[in-house]
Amino acid sequence: MIRENLEQTRKNIEEACSRVRRDSGEVQLIAVSKTKPVSMLQEAYAAGVRDFGENKVQELLEKQEVLPKDIRWHMIGHLQRNKVKYLVDKVYLIHSVDSLRLAQEIQKEAEKKQVEVNILVEVNVAGEESKFGSTAEEALQLIRKIALLPAVHIQGLMTVAPYVEDPEENRRIFADLKQLAVDIMRKNIDNVNMNVLSMGMTGDYQVAVEEGATCVRVGTGIFGERDYVNHHKGETI
Ligand SMILES: *Cc1c(COP(=O)(O)O)cnc(C)c1O
């Protein structure tokens, strides 16, 4: 089932790209495997997936421990400062940096471990109160400050759009994030790249790709519905 879902997802991405004349090689598919057992990640790996997204530090580390070393791990969930130390030298990209304090903690731990850390700044484009992320208005200020941290490298922006029945309702949000990235890129800030736009989930990734996503985060569409019952019970960090 996972293999077929992946094929369908990749096909949908290609079709979305061709509708707007983009090269589908520009779009990275991240398989969001949170709550899913290792066996399902192995199945996805066998079908060619090398980018996995998790939203809990401990779960990411436990899975990383037992899976092949060529996997690129993406931290896509809200990150608490006290967990940064476990993560900085283990992830390929942190998508969810939404405050200077968090970025400073990443800097501190990166320095200790002598690593460089690639991050995205999470922007709450829709302005939803329940969501994490900097506001679009604050994003530039925040980025200017994070840019001064020598071991932290901003590669672009990320947003989590609202859950909607009709993905068209989120088109504007994706277009706004793209525009924000273009505006920031034009400022030519040292240590800031705007190459990555992480936007779009199972319900709306095709629209996100049409609006310029370079990274889509698809969970349900690959692994099926999530079951949260009994999940995270053994969490210790
Ligand atoms: C869970 C999650 C996803 C994947 O959601 P699906 O709707 O299952 O594709 C993507 N991004 C973030 C930040 C998530 O937490």
The ligand as an SDF file (V2000), in Angstrom:
LIG
                    3D

 15 15  0  0  0  0  0  0  0  0999 V2000
    1.6900   15.8040   10.5990 C   0  0  0  0  0  0  0  0  0  0  0  0
    2.2900   16.9020    9.8100 C   0  0  0  0  0  0  0  0  0  0  0  0
    2.3060   16.8580    8.4050 C   0  0  0  0  0  0  0  0  0  0  0  0
    1.6690   15.7460    7.5830 C   0  0  0  0  0  0  0  0  0  0  0  0
    0.2820   15.8420    7.6480 O   0  0  0  0  0  0  0  0  0  0  0  0
   -0.6500   14.9380    6.6900 P   0  0  0  0  0  0  0  0  0  0  0  0
   -1.9170   15.6970    6.6240 O   0  0  0  0  0  0  0  0  0  0  0  0
   -0.7840   13.6170    7.3530 O   0  0  0  0  0  0  0  0  0  0  0  0
    0.0270   14.8490    5.3870 O   0  0  0  0  0  0  0  0  0  0  0  0
    2.9420   17.8830    7.7390 C   0  0  0  0  0  0  0  0  0  0  0  0
    3.5180   18.9080    8.4040 N   0  0  0  0  0  0  0  0  0  0  0  0
    3.5220   18.9870    9.7400 C   0  0  0  0  0  0  0  0  0  0  0  0
    4.1800   20.1390   10.4030 C   0  0  0  0  0  0  0  0  0  0  0  0
    2.9060   17.9920   10.4850 C   0  0  0  0  0  0  0  0  0  0  0  0
    2.9090   18.0790   11.8240 O   0  0  0  0  0  0  0  0  0  0  0  0
  1  2  1  0
  2  3  1  0
  2 14  2  0
  3  4  1  0
  3 10  2  0
  4  5  1  0
  5  6  1  0
  6  7  2  0
  6  8  1  0
  6  9  1  0
 10 11  1  0
 11 12  2  0
 12 13  1  0
 12 14  1  0
 14 15  1  0
M  END
$$$$
